[in-house]
Amino acid sequence: MQARSLALILAALMTIGSLAGCIEPEIEDHTHEEGDHAHDENENPIDDGTADGDEGEDSPEGDTEDEHIDEGETEDENHGEHETEPESAPWFCNSSGMGGHHMDPAYTDMMKGQLSDDDCAIVSIQFAAAAEWASQWPTIADAEADGWHMAVGYVAGMGTHHVRLNDYWMEDDVDFDPEDPEFPGTRLDGIFEYDKPEFLMYSGTDPDSELVGFAWYVKTDSTTPPPGFAGDNDWWHRHLSLCFTNDSFLVVGEELEDETCDSANGTNVHLQDYWMSHAWIYGSWLQQHDVFANHHPCLPEDGPLTDENDMCWMDAMHGADHEMDDEEGSDDENQHS
């Protein structure tokens, strides 16, 4: 990835945040000085170099401006680890949610909040890289034509989960142990790559369903979340047991009895050592309240809500418990909270 492209992506995400009702930031550019952003799996990929990018220029080829991140800067690199002032920080550098329905005991008595200047700058780079990489597959048709497989169908609050299996199938793996699963040849492993999320999430199952978010999936152990993103706002969660169909690697249930899973020609795979984190930074599918929330309120069971006046977008911006004006109907509140 060229440094200039990364700077332009940073510029666009910040613009999206300000248009969604956040304070428009004045941030310095902390992108790489040169070279491809791809990194060795065992090395720290963050660079302290800088690159220039003009906010008004065209997006990189193959991307649209709505699919990018705005310039992530901090006020002064000499500020050290103090918290960035909210007036100058990108919206995604402050989270006030609780992570969602799957908060792990690892985060008991912890609180999310404002990232430090340094962590904010790093997260800006990390998100920009992930958004640019994922933008190669804006629809399900694009993804599946390029080897992405739907492992989880459309689920309320999340959409689908598409993964690259690289010709791996459980039924062909004679060494597969559902009690201690490994997925050789895939990226479902113990390596966190901030710029290449393991899962792409789409707004439905039709070929033109759009990319709405992505998720990272990393193996550690049953008590220790991955180091993950800079700062402490990325609260990872686990799905302790999922029933995968043997012939199609499709999840058909969570924490099912073995007999129930067997009747669906599936295998209960115990995933207590695998941790997942979502990020809502793509296109219009932002979660200003908590960028790392597990669910998006505008993805209900019956399909995505794209009307910008729907109450779900207020929930995404302020959280489901925000105060609403009297004229806002209680029906919308109950439907999308």
C-alpha positions in Angstrom: 0.0 0.0 0.0 1.4 3.4 -0.8 1.6 5.9 2.0 -0.4 8.5 0.0 -3.3 6.1 -0.4 -3.3 5.4 3.4 -3.4 9.1 4.1 -6.4 9.6 1.8 -8.2 6.8 3.5 -7.6 8.3 6.9 -9.0 11.6 5.5 -12.2 10.0 4.4 -13.1 8.1 7.6 -12.7 11.2 9.6 -15.0 13.1 7.2 -17.6 10.3 7.6 -17.4 10.7 11.4 -17.9 14.4 11.3 -20.9 14.1 8.9 -22.5 11.6 11.2 -22.6 14.3 13.9 -19.2 14.1 15.5 -16.9 17.1 16.0 -14.7 17.6 12.9 -11.1 16.8 14.0 -7.9 18.6 13.2 -5.5 15.7 13.3 -1.9 15.2 12.1 -1.1 12.4 9.7 0.7 9.4 11.3 0.8 7.2 8.2 3.8 5.3 6.9 6.6 7.2 5.2 7.1 4.7 2.4 6.6 1.1 1.3 3.8 -1.4 1.5 1.8 -1.6 4.7 1.8 -5.4 4.7 4.0 -6.8 7.5 5.7 -9.9 8.7 3.4 -11.8 11.1 6.0 -11.7 13.8 6.9 -8.0 13.5 5.4 -4.8 14.8 3.8 -3.3 11.7 3.5 0.3 13.1 5.8 2.9 11.7 6.4 6.4 13.1 6.8 8.0 9.7 4.5 10.4 8.1 2.9 10.9 4.7 1.0 13.8 3.2 -2.5 13.5 1.8 -4.9 16.2 0.6 -8.4 15.8 1.9 -10.1 16.9 -1.3 -8.4 14.6 -3.8 -9.9 11.5 -5.4 -10.0 8.2 -3.6 -7.5 5.5 -4.5 -8.4 3.4 -7.5 -11.1 0.8 -6.8 -12.4 2.6 -3.7 -15.2 5.1 -3.1 -14.8 8.0 -0.7 -17.5 6.6 1.6 -15.4 3.5 2.2 -12.5 5.3 3.7 -11.2 6.7 6.9 -10.3 10.3 7.5 -6.8 11.6 8.4 -6.0 10.2 11.9 -3.8 12.7 13.7 -2.9 13.8 17.2 -2.4 17.4 18.3 1.2 17.0 19.2 3.5 13.9 19.2 5.2 15.3 22.4 2.0 14.9 24.4 3.0 11.4 25.2 0.4 9.1 26.7 -2.1 11.7 28.0 -5.6 11.4 26.7 -6.5 13.2 23.5 -8.9 16.1 24.0 -12.4 15.0 22.7 -12.6 18.2 20.5 -9.5 17.1 18.5 -9.8 13.3 18.6 -11.3 11.1 15.8 -14.6 9.7 16.8 -13.4 6.2 16.9 -10.8 7.0 19.6 -13.5 7.3 22.3 -15.8 4.4 23.2 -18.4 4.4 26.0 -20.2 1.1 25.4 -19.9 -2.2 27.2 -19.0 -4.3 24.1 -22.4 -5.9 23.5 -24.1 -9.1 24.5 -21.0 -11.2 24.7 -18.9 -9.3 27.2 -16.2 -11.7 28.5 -15.3 -12.0 32.2 -11.8 -10.9 31.2 -13.2 -7.3 31.2 -15.0 -7.3 34.5 -14.6 -4.0 36.4 -13.1 -2.4 33.3 -14.4 0.7 31.4 -13.8 1.9 27.9 -13.0 5.6 27.3 -10.8 8.1 25.5 -7.6 6.8 24.0 -4.3 8.5 24.6 -2.7 10.6 21.8 -0.3 7.8 20.8 -2.9 5.0 20.9 -5.3 7.1 18.9 -2.7 7.8 16.2 -1.9 4.0 16.0 -5.6 3.0 15.9 -6.1 5.5 13.1 -3.4 3.8 11.0 -4.8 0.3 11.9 -8.3 1.1 10.9 -7.3 2.8 7.7 -5.3 -0.2 6.6 -8.1 -2.6 7.4 -10.7 -0.5 5.5 -8.6 -0.2 2.4 -7.9 -3.9 2.3 -11.5 -4.9 2.9 -12.7 -2.4 0.3 -11.5 -4.8 -2.4 -14.8 -6.8 -1.8 -17.6 -4.3 -1.5 -20.4 -6.9 -2.2 -20.9 -10.6 -1.5 -20.6 -11.3 -5.2 -17.1 -9.7 -5.2 -16.1 -11.6 -2.1 -17.3 -15.1 -3.1 -15.9 -14.7 -6.6 -12.5 -14.2 -4.9 -12.6 -17.2 -2.5 -14.5 -15.9 0.5 -16.9 -18.4 2.0 -20.0 -17.7 4.0 -19.4 -19.4 7.4 -22.3 -17.6 9.2 -25.5 -16.6 7.4 -27.2 -13.3 8.1 -27.5 -12.7 11.8 -29.3 -9.7 13.4 -26.9 -7.0 14.5 -24.0 -8.4 12.6 -24.9 -9.5 9.0 -23.0 -12.4 7.5 -19.5 -13.7 8.4 -17.4 -14.5 5.3 -14.0 -16.2 5.7 -11.3 -17.5 3.4 -10.8 -21.2 3.9 -8.3 -21.7 1.1 -9.7 -25.2 0.3 -9.8 -26.3 4.0 -12.7 -28.5 5.0 -13.2 -30.1 8.4 -14.5 -33.4 6.8 -11.2 -33.7 4.9 -9.0 -33.1 7.9 -8.3 -36.5 9.5 -6.5 -34.8 12.4 -9.3 -32.4 13.2 -10.1 -32.3 16.9 -13.3 -30.5 17.7 -12.2 -30.2 21.4 -9.0 -28.4 20.4 -9.6 -27.2 16.8 -7.0 -26.0 14.4 -7.7 -24.8 10.9 -4.4 -25.3 8.9 -3.9 -23.4 5.7 -6.4 -20.6 6.9 -5.9 -17.4 8.8 -7.9 -18.8 11.7 -4.8 -18.9 13.9 -3.0 -17.2 16.7 -1.8 -14.2 14.7 -3.4 -10.8 14.9 -3.1 -8.9 11.7 -4.8 -5.5 12.1 -4.8 -4.8 8.4 -6.4 -8.1 7.3 -9.5 -9.0 9.3 -10.4 -12.7 9.2 -14.1 -12.1 8.6 -16.0 -9.8 6.2 -19.6 -9.0 7.2 -22.3 -8.2 4.7 -25.8 -6.8 4.9 -27.6 -9.9 3.6 -27.1 -13.0 1.6 -27.9 -11.7 -1.9 -25.1 -11.2 -4.4 -25.4 -7.4 -4.1 -25.4 -7.3 -0.3 -23.0 -4.7 0.8 -20.0 -4.8 3.1 -20.9 -3.4 6.5 -18.1 -4.4 8.8 -15.4 -6.9 9.6 -14.1 -9.0 12.5 -10.8 -10.3 13.7 -10.5 -13.8 15.1 -7.4 -14.9 17.0 -6.5 -18.0 19.1 -4.8 -17.5 22.5 -6.3 -19.4 25.5 -9.5 -19.4 27.4 -8.6 -16.5 29.7 -6.3 -14.2 27.8 -7.7 -11.9 25.0 -5.3 -11.1 22.2 -3.2 -7.9 22.5 -5.2 -6.5 19.6 -5.6 -2.9 18.8 -3.8 0.0 20.5 -5.5 1.0 23.7 -8.0 -0.8 25.9 -11.3 -0.3 24.0 -11.3 -3.5 21.9 -13.1 -5.9 24.1 -12.9 -9.3 22.5 -15.5 -11.9 22.9 -15.8 -15.7 22.5 -18.3 -18.2 21.1 -17.6 -21.2 23.2 -19.2 -23.8 21.0 -20.5 -23.5 17.4 -22.1 -26.2 15.3 -20.6 -26.3 11.9 -22.1 -28.4 9.1 -19.6 -31.1 8.0 -19.9 -30.6 4.3 -20.1 -26.8 4.0 -18.5 -25.2 7.1 -21.6 -23.2 7.9 -22.6 -22.4 11.4 -26.1 -23.6 12.2 -26.2 -23.1 15.9 -24.4 -22.0 19.1 -23.9 -24.2 22.2 -26.2 -26.9 20.9 -26.5 -30.3 22.4 -24.4 -32.8 20.5 -27.5 -34.8 19.4 -29.0 -31.6 17.9 -25.9 -30.7 16.0 -25.4 -34.3 14.8 -29.0 -34.3 13.4 -28.0 -31.3 11.2 -25.0 -33.2 9.9 -22.8 -31.0 12.0 -20.0 -31.1 14.5 -19.9 -29.1 17.7 -16.5 -27.2 17.6 -15.3 -25.9 20.9 -13.8 -22.5 20.4 -13.1 -21.3 24.0 -9.6 -20.3 23.0 -10.6 -18.2 20.0 -11.4 -14.5 20.4 -13.3 -12.2 18.1 -13.5 -8.4 17.8 -15.6 -6.4 15.4 -15.1 -2.8 14.1 -17.7 -0.6 12.6 -15.8 1.8 10.5 -16.9 1.1 6.9 -19.0 3.2 4.6 -22.0 4.6 6.5 -22.1 1.6 8.9 -20.4 3.4 11.8 -20.8 2.9 15.5 -19.8 6.2 17.0 -21.0 5.1 20.5 -18.6 2.1 20.5 -16.6 1.3 17.4 -15.8 -2.1 18.7 -19.4 -3.1 19.7 -20.4 -6.6 18.8 -23.7 -5.5 17.1 -25.0 -2.8 14.9 -28.5 -1.6 15.7 -29.3 -1.0 12.0 -29.0 -4.6 11.1 -32.3 -6.1 12.5 -33.5 -9.6 11.9 -35.5 -8.7 8.8 -32.7 -7.0 7.0 -30.6 -3.8 7.0 -32.1 -0.4 7.6 -30.8 2.3 5.3 -33.2 5.1 6.0 -31.0 7.8 7.5 -33.9 9.0 9.6 -34.5 5.7 11.3 -34.0 5.8 15.0 -31.4 3.0 14.8 -28.8 5.5 13.6 -29.3 7.6 16.7 -28.6 4.4 18.7 -25.5 3.8 16.7 -24.3 7.3 17.4 -25.3 7.6 21.1 -26.1 4.1 22.3 -29.5 2.5 22.8 -30.1 4.3 26.1 -29.8 7.8 24.8 -32.5 10.3 25.6 -35.0 10.9 22.7 -37.2 13.9 21.9 -40.9 13.5 22.8 -41.9 13.4 19.1 -39.8 10.4 18.4 -42.1 7.4 18.4 -41.8 4.6 21.0 -42.4 2.0 18.3 -39.1 2.8 16.6 -37.4 2.8 20.0 -38.7 -0.6 20.9 -38.0 -2.1 17.4 -34.3 -1.0 17.2 -33.0 -0.8 20.7 
